Amino acid sequence: MARPATASIDLAAFKHNYALAKSLAPHSQAIAIIKADGYGHGAIQLAQALDDQADAFGVACIEEAIELREAGIQRPILLLEGFFETSELPLIAHYQLWTAVHNQQQIDAIAQQPESSRFQVWLKLDTGMHRLGFSPQEYSAAFSQLSSLPQVAQIVHMTHFACADELDQPKTHQQLRLSEEVLSTLPASASFANSAATLAHSRAHLDYIRPGIMLYGSDPLSQANSASQALIPVMSLHSKIIAIRQVQAGETIGYGERFHATKAMRIGTVAMGYADGYPRHAKDGTPIMVDGVRTALVGRVSMDMLMVDLTDIPEAQIGSTVELWGKHLLAAEVARYCDTIAYTLFTGITRRVRKEYQDESHNF
Ligand SMILES: *Cc1c(COP(=O)(O)O)cnc(C)c1O
């Protein structure tokens, strides 16, 4: 017997979503973004599943890249935040990683490496996200300096959108226009598009797209489009009912008496809590599937358990299957009841949740 809290990871769906990203941008290479342990899905397993298909992988930092290299991953790997200390540069060379460069200190550090080094640099332009990168005024000097260094083999232009998921926002068009203006005189490959821009802004596809969340089957767009509707959820978080009781009108459920029963109810207890990564701030009414029927969370989520309304599901019993999110209940919908986004639900899954990998092809 094992605690039933499980995240099932559908590798065939992951490959389907990658192929979808490629088909939307047929003239671009696609960097599969698997930072933060593959958005909580397990970066090594995802990379192994895609290693013969992916053009490249993207991670946040060298620790994540080395983990992939040591697991035998051969494809190019991009460090999206670049390096944090000069001491990483010999490792970047040794493991043949591509690195973002977003400030002058990084350029100076590269200039001090042995002249035989050959770095692939992704130079970051800040077009309005205001998080990383050179300003439009500083950018061409940074580009020229890097171009003149013997240690730099290739430069790719990179920028990142702040609002590509909000389809009626003018910001993406402003960022695109500014990028085109700054880069028009600096010939090099370019990479602008995250998932939302891959799905909705084909003008931003260029040489390399950088899809993340869409590979996990979650639609980042404010309004789904026909492409995003073809995404297939990769993670299914499930567990089981471990106890059932009847409560009367006037009784309360769980810590702090947050939920008050106004009628007689049948309540199920599920082996899933905030220490598994299910958000404690989920509201009463957050959807949960029991035996394929949609019902709702009642009361505060505890560390190891949560309670669910079984009043209208008389066939539910101890041992009934509970889906917290997955193919029948999208993580993005659950996230709305928790004042967050699917990204935090996926990356919040903890070590205690057993991961199961499946790779059966679907009839899509
Ligand atoms: C995380 C990240 C991405 C992927 O973003 P999604 O919204 O998950 O598609 C792309 N580019 C950069 C620079 C990132 O940090």
The ligand as an ORCA input file, in Angstrom:
! r2SCAN-3c Opt
* xyz 0 1
  C      10.254     30.860    -19.004
  C      10.658     31.563    -20.226
  C      10.041     31.260    -21.461
  C       8.838     30.344    -21.571
  O       7.680     31.056    -21.164
  P       6.217     30.415    -21.274
  O       5.305     31.519    -20.912
  O       6.180     29.314    -20.259
  O       6.084     29.922    -22.660
  C      10.539     31.870    -22.597
  N      11.567     32.742    -22.534
  C      12.172     33.082    -21.364
  C      13.282     34.066    -21.375
  C      11.720     32.515    -20.182
  O      12.318     32.853    -19.022
*
